[in-house]
Amino acid sequence: MISRRVLLMAGTTVLTAAAATRGFTSFASASAAQAFEIVKTDDEWRAILTDDQYRILRHEDTERPFTSALNHEKRKGIFQCAGCALPLYSSEAKYDSGTGWPSFWQSLPGAVATRTDTSLFMTRTECHCRRCGGHLGHIFDDGPPPTGKRHCINGLALAFVPAVKSS
């Protein structure tokens, strides 16, 4: 007879393994069902992204909270996809959610696409760059007005372009 301790330990092992491999399987299957304007081979993505950006954008990983310099970015400008430079978010929609990741209450029109993410035994709304399919983060329903949404975005998935000052 299997003891409860053995059953719990086995379940924990399975959950840990699933979490560790989640990104390397879910992105490939989800992105295969979608066609993107920008398509590159794995080697091409690796050549233009850092290892951490590659892991996040191409394999749906998450950076550690409170590690992104973009958390503290207060200048006016545009946050674009680190993979393909598509403008994604305006600094006007950025706010401090206290979660440790750059957060926005809305994306720029037509910039972000979504899909249901059922990994880790929960259902969330994953958001990605609509042009290259790069994983950005997730969207939650606990944000501020006017949308009530929180786009919780990996800072490494973004590049900030400051607004040009008029003379």
N, C-alpha and C positions, 0 to 999 in steps of 0.2 A: 504494500500500500504506500502511496506517495504522501509524504508529510506536507503540511501546509508550507513549512519553511522551504522545502525543495521546490515546490510549485511556485512560490513567490520569487525565489532566486532565478528560476528558469524564465519566468515572465519578465523579470527585470533585465535579464541578459538579452532576450528577444527585443524588448523595447529599446535598449541601448544600441543594439546592432541596427535596428530599423532607423533610428535617429541618425546614426553615423553614416548610413548609406542613402538616406532619403534624397539628398540633393543630387547624387550621381545617377539616380534612376528616374526620378519624377520629371526633371527638366527635359530629358531626352524624349520621354514619351509624350509629355504635354506639348513640347515645341514641334514634334514631328507632325502633330495634327494641325498646326498653324503654319501659314506661309508668311514670311517676313520680307520686307524690302531688302534688307541687308542680311546676307547669308555668308558666313565664313566657315572654313574648316576649323577644327580644334587648334591646329598649329597656327593658323592665322590669328585666331583670338588670343592665343598665348603670346604671340609676338607683339601685340599692341596693348595688352593688359598686364598689370602686375599680377603676381600669384594670387594675392588676396582678392583683387578685382575679378580675376578669372573665376575663382572659387564662388564668389557671390553672384556675379552677373550670369555666368554660364552654368552653374551647378546649384543655384538657389540656397547658398549658405547664408549665414548671418554674421555680421561683425559683432564684436563684443560691445555692449552698451557703454556710452560715455567715452568712446575712443575716437570719434570722428571730430576733426577740426571744424567741420561744417556745423556742428551743434552751436558753435559760438559765432558763426558768420552772421553779421548784422547789416552788411552793406546792401544797397539796392543792386539787383541784378537778376540773372537767370541761372537756374540749376539745370544742367543738361546731362544727358546720358553719357557716362564715362566710356561706353562702348562705341557709340556712333554719333555723339554730339547733338542729338535731337534735343531741342529745348523742352523740358518737362515741367518745371515748376518756377513760378515767379517768387521772388523774395517777399512780395506783398502777401502771399498766402502762407508764409512760414511763421511758425510760432513755437514756443518752448513748451513741449508737452510733459517734460519731466521724466520721460521714459528712457533717455539716453541715446536716442536716434533723432536725426533731423526729421521734423514733422511739418506737414502742410495740411491745410484744410481743403485744398483742391489742387488739381493739376491744371496745366494749360490745356485748352481745348484740343481734343484729338491726339494728345501726346501719350497717354497711358492706356493700356488695355488690361483687362482683368480676367481671372479664371478662378474657379473654386479650388482651394488647396485643402485636401483632407489628410495631409500628413500628420504624424504625431497624435493620431486619434482625436483630432478636433477639426472643425470646419472653419476656414478663414478665407478671406478674399485676398488672393495674391495679385500684386500688380507688377507689370513689366512694361518695358519700352515697346510701344506699338511698332516701331520701325525695325529693331534688331532682336526683339524678344528677350533682352537682358532683364534678369530678375532685379527688381528694385526693392521690394519689401511687401508689406501688407496694408490693407485698408480696414479700419475699425470704425464702429459707430459711436465713439466716445469723444469726438472732437468738438471744437467750438463752433458757434454760429459763424457764418450763415449756413454752412452745410451740415454741421454735426459730424463730419467725417474727420478721421485722423489717418493721413497717409504716413505711415511709419516706415521711413526709407533708410536703407543702408547708405551711409555717407560715402563709402567707397564706390558705390554705383553711380555717383554723381560727380560732376565737375562744375565748379562755380565760375561764372563769367560776370564780373562786375559791370554795372551800367556805365556807359560812357558819359562823362560829365560834359554838359553843354557849356560852351565858352561865351 
